[in-house]
Amino acid sequence: MTVSADEEVHGLRLRLLARVEERLAGVLDTERARWSAVDPRGASPAASVAHLVEAGGKRLRPAFCLSGFLAAGGDPDSGLAVDCAAALELIHVGALIHDDVLDAADERRGRPAVHTKHAAEHAARGWRGESRRYGEGVAVLAGDLADILADRLTAGLPPQARAVWNELLTEIVIGQHLDVAVAAESVVDPGLSRWIAVCKSGRYSIHRPLLLGASLTGRTDLAPVFERYGEALGEAFQLRDDLIDAYGDGGAAGKPVGLDLERNKMTLLLATAVRRDAGVRALVSAEEWDVPALRRRLTEIAIGEEIEARIDGLHQEALDALDRPGVPPAWRDELAAMAREVAYRDR
């Protein structure tokens, strides 16, 4: 049977993703074994990271990293590309663990969040101290360990890739801090809200992983293509996330939904509504948000339909970005398929 070029590149990406899974399992198994030999309690941070990795997830960041690497002509046998992709997933898992603490979210990927699990264990066993603080402390340390393991995996990055990696890490932290600060201060600034959302989620999910993969090969010429594609698709990714939180099903999403408004988060969806509607502006300008009234107003102005239309436009921008020299046709098709999966997902 003849295999098309599109099928070949898709299969190649999947094979490398399988190697990423093996690498993640190997690293985490080694850490658990190493520290459990010191004391059984010592394995807990690595076990918490492994628990979340094993729960699944979209593996979006490793997939885009490997796609950027292979589209740029990288060697499919490269161990560094696999390590880099695995490191991105560890950074993501660490960010999720910390994010759940910051947002007081009880569930992640259909399982109790790390801080929730350890707080419950503390309470059930009657240990000393406050259960909530214990659970959050364990979660912070587990997230830190995920970051440390990611740093080990990327120790061999060439200078041009190291620069991308460092920028990605910095953007996550600054974006997350601004997200927390803007919610606490009730800042109504749609432009800032868009920057935060794209920086702390969309950019590090798509643009930076693509650029990181390509930078492993030294192909700087693909940077403009991947930036335009990644920025458009990253915004679409975040808007879809906002729609899932506002209107989605928690079972399908694998996490609680409807929390953003309750926590005064100025999401991209809400920022769009603020720009458009005086009623929404008045509701979010109040000292205390009337969440039921805000939800009703968002439904009345059909903001979901506007966001869907915006996602359609961003999806098309991402596709248009691929129509440039330098991207092999088969990888153009693969990245187009990935764009659709990201923009129109349900979780």
Rosetta blueprint (number, residue, H / E / L):
1 M L
2 T L
3 V L
4 S L
5 A H
6 D H
7 E H
8 E H
9 V H
10 H H
11 G H
12 L H
13 R H
14 L H
15 R H
16 L H
17 L H
18 A H
19 R H
20 V H
21 E H
22 E H
23 R H
24 L H
25 A H
26 G H
27 V H
28 L H
29 D H
30 T H
31 E H
32 R H
33 A H
34 R H
35 W H
36 S H
37 A L
38 V L
39 D L
40 P H
41 R H
42 G H
43 A H
44 S H
45 P H
46 A H
47 A H
48 S H
49 V H
50 A H
51 H H
52 L H
53 V H
54 E H
55 A L
56 G L
57 G L
58 K L
59 R L
60 L H
61 R H
62 P H
63 A H
64 F H
65 C H
66 L H
67 S H
68 G H
69 F H
70 L H
71 A H
72 A L
73 G L
74 G L
75 D L
76 P L
77 D L
78 S L
79 G H
80 L H
81 A H
82 V H
83 D H
84 C H
85 A H
86 A H
87 A H
88 L H
89 E H
90 L H
91 I H
92 H H
93 V H
94 G H
95 A H
96 L H
97 I H
98 H H
99 D H
100 D H
101 V H
102 L H
103 D H
104 A L
105 A L
106 D L
107 E E
108 R E
109 R L
110 G L
111 R E
112 P E
113 A L
114 V H
115 H H
116 T H
117 K H
118 H H
119 A H
120 A H
121 E H
122 H H
123 A H
124 A H
125 R H
126 G L
127 W L
128 R L
129 G L
130 E L
131 S H
132 R H
133 R H
134 Y H
135 G H
136 E H
137 G H
138 V H
139 A H
140 V H
141 L H
142 A H
143 G H
144 D H
145 L H
146 A H
147 D H
148 I H
149 L H
150 A H
151 D H
152 R H
153 L H
154 T L
155 A L
156 G L
157 L L
158 P L
159 P H
160 Q H
161 A H
162 R H
163 A H
164 V H
165 W H
166 N H
167 E H
168 L H
169 L H
170 T H
171 E H
172 I H
173 V H
174 I H
175 G H
176 Q H
177 H H
178 L H
179 D H
180 V H
181 A H
182 V H
183 A H
184 A H
185 E H
186 S L
187 V L
188 V L
189 D L
190 P H
191 G H
192 L H
193 S H
194 R H
195 W H
196 I H
197 A H
198 V H
199 C H
200 K H
201 S H
202 G H
203 R H
204 Y H
205 S H
206 I H
207 H H
208 R H
209 P H
210 L H
211 L H
212 L H
213 G H
214 A H
215 S H
216 L L
217 T L
218 G L
219 R L
220 T H
221 D H
222 L H
223 A H
224 P H
225 V H
226 F H
227 E H
228 R H
229 Y H
230 G H
231 E H
232 A H
233 L H
234 G H
235 E H
236 A H
237 F H
238 Q H
239 L H
240 R H
241 D H
242 D H
243 L H
244 I H
245 D H
246 A H
247 Y H
248 G L
249 D L
250 G H
251 G H
252 A H
253 A H
254 G L
255 K L
256 P L
257 V L
258 G L
259 L H
260 D H
261 L H
262 E H
263 R L
264 N L
265 K L
266 M L
267 T L
268 L H
269 L H
270 L H
271 A H
272 T H
273 A H
274 V H
275 R H
276 R H
277 D L
278 A H
279 G H
280 V H
281 R H
282 A H
283 L H
284 V H
285 S H
286 A L
287 E L
288 E L
289 W L
290 D L
291 V H
292 P H
293 A H
294 L H
295 R H
296 R H
297 R H
298 L H
299 T H
300 E H
301 I L
302 A L
303 I H
304 G H
305 E H
306 E H
307 I H
308 E H
309 A H
310 R H
311 I H
312 D H
313 G H
314 L H
315 H H
316 Q H
317 E H
318 A H
319 L H
320 D H
321 A H
322 L H
323 D L
324 R L
325 P L
326 G L
327 V L
328 P L
329 P H
330 A H
331 W H
332 R H
333 D H
334 E H
335 L H
336 A H
337 A H
338 M H
339 A H
340 R H
341 E H
342 V H
343 A H
344 Y L
345 R L
346 D L
347 R L
